[in-house]
Amino acid sequence: MPSAGGQRGRNDDGVVNFFRSVHLFNELTAEQIIEVLRVCHIETHAAGTVLAREGAAADAMYIIERGEVAITKASLGGDDVRVAYLGDGSVVGEMALIVGSPRTATVEAVAETRVYRLAGRDFDSLRRQRSVAAYKILTKLLVTLGDRRQRVLDRLDEIHARPAEYAAEFRRLASELAEQLAET
């Protein structure tokens, strides 16, 4: 049974078990995981390698088998701000499978990182073939997006419920931004 685009990295049972440990794939059968693996490509990136750059076309998602990546966003002042570190079993760039909008953040390996790359066009091919695996993945992605949306709404409700607490923080941030803009 082939793994990841016909490449062998470790035994197939180990790869299937790894994918089952990843939230996005945990409801797929072994056969469905193998179907997805057939269109994935294994990549190993050295520390410092940029896997995806903010603003670039979103053409693939990455499943991190081992290693670590930093997620950075450009601030209004133009500085890169690290917003997260992700490691083994994390998925990044999943929006590439749903929408063709530009990347919203930069993903850079901070250690040697081995990933499974699932290109959007390959995922679209699975969808066009009416792959059950593709639809299970889409369902998980939609649930994830719904959860993220709800967290944002909850946070906004919290801010609106106690505006005085947040007004001072907003004024401080606005002042810092104004100072940064004045320096440039």
Disulfide bonds with the S-S distance in Angstrom:
none
